[in-house]
Amino acid sequence: MFVNPENYFSILKETQAANATLVAVSKTKPVEAIKELYDLGHRDFGENYVQELLNKEAQLPKDIRWHFIGHLQGNKVKYIAPFVRLIHGIDSFKLLKEVNKQGGKNNRVIDVLLQVHIAQEETKFGFSEEELNTSFNHELQELNNICVSGLMGMASFTEDMNKVRNEFKNLKRIFDQHAQLQTPNFKLQTLSMGMSADYKIALEEGSNLIRVGSLLFGKRQNG
Ligand SMILES: *Cc1c(COP(=O)(O)O)cnc(C)c1O
């Protein structure tokens, strides 16, 4: 047993009370662990590594909605483009164009979230607020095989929950600002923020998609 059903249903209830979606982050966990949650009715799963996702996708039911939440390399987009439900971590225009190209080859529109750099740490990937403000209006026009359907962010890795809250507040503000401007392939609806350690704060600050791993599946050895 990887999953404690009572624990799952209690997190699910909190998520639903906030009108949010719970993505179960299953990276490094075996297919049996995913199957346990699947059998409880769960369908949204998040993975960070392309090869691992491909292995799992091949073994598991086709009605799973796979979220790619890791750092995606351009040369690997083609492998997940046929089936991925949502790519959370778009952190460059170049990557967005590659997703668009692969979407075209697969005859589909791929939903993506732009990752916004909200933490103070220099190591986190993502766009700055300035980049979002300047680069995304006209350039998106020719990209008919992607839809920017939201934003994603990760708070600082810190015990200081005030700091985390402020970073989430900031992302929500940026989200609200850009949500007003809607075009056929830029429609912000999803705000992906919050993980095991900070999902409660994220929900309070307006997240409508949380990505929870260790709290559902237990601690990871690595990754
Ligand atoms: C691993 C990961 C998560 C889940 O982390 P937990 O702390 O186990 O809940 C969420 N989001 C991203 C981007 C991750 O890489």
The ligand as an SDF file (V2000), in Angstrom:
LIG
                    3D

 15 15  0  0  0  0  0  0  0  0999 V2000
    7.9760   17.0690   -7.2010 C   0  0  0  0  0  0  0  0  0  0  0  0
    7.1260   18.2300   -7.5590 C   0  0  0  0  0  0  0  0  0  0  0  0
    5.9060   18.4770   -6.8920 C   0  0  0  0  0  0  0  0  0  0  0  0
    5.4160   17.6570   -5.7250 C   0  0  0  0  0  0  0  0  0  0  0  0
    6.2180   17.8310   -4.6170 O   0  0  0  0  0  0  0  0  0  0  0  0
    5.7720   17.3070   -3.1580 P   0  0  0  0  0  0  0  0  0  0  0  0
    6.5390   18.1690   -2.2370 O   0  0  0  0  0  0  0  0  0  0  0  0
    6.1590   15.8800   -3.0850 O   0  0  0  0  0  0  0  0  0  0  0  0
    4.3170   17.5020   -3.0500 O   0  0  0  0  0  0  0  0  0  0  0  0
    5.1460   19.5410   -7.3240 C   0  0  0  0  0  0  0  0  0  0  0  0
    5.5400   20.3410   -8.3300 N   0  0  0  0  0  0  0  0  0  0  0  0
    6.7010   20.1410   -8.9920 C   0  0  0  0  0  0  0  0  0  0  0  0
    7.0770   21.0660  -10.0890 C   0  0  0  0  0  0  0  0  0  0  0  0
    7.5390   19.0920   -8.6080 C   0  0  0  0  0  0  0  0  0  0  0  0
    8.6990   18.9240   -9.2640 O   0  0  0  0  0  0  0  0  0  0  0  0
  1  2  1  0
  2  3  1  0
  2 14  2  0
  3  4  1  0
  3 10  2  0
  4  5  1  0
  5  6  1  0
  6  7  2  0
  6  8  1  0
  6  9  1  0
 10 11  1  0
 11 12  2  0
 12 13  1  0
 12 14  1  0
 14 15  1  0
M  END
$$$$
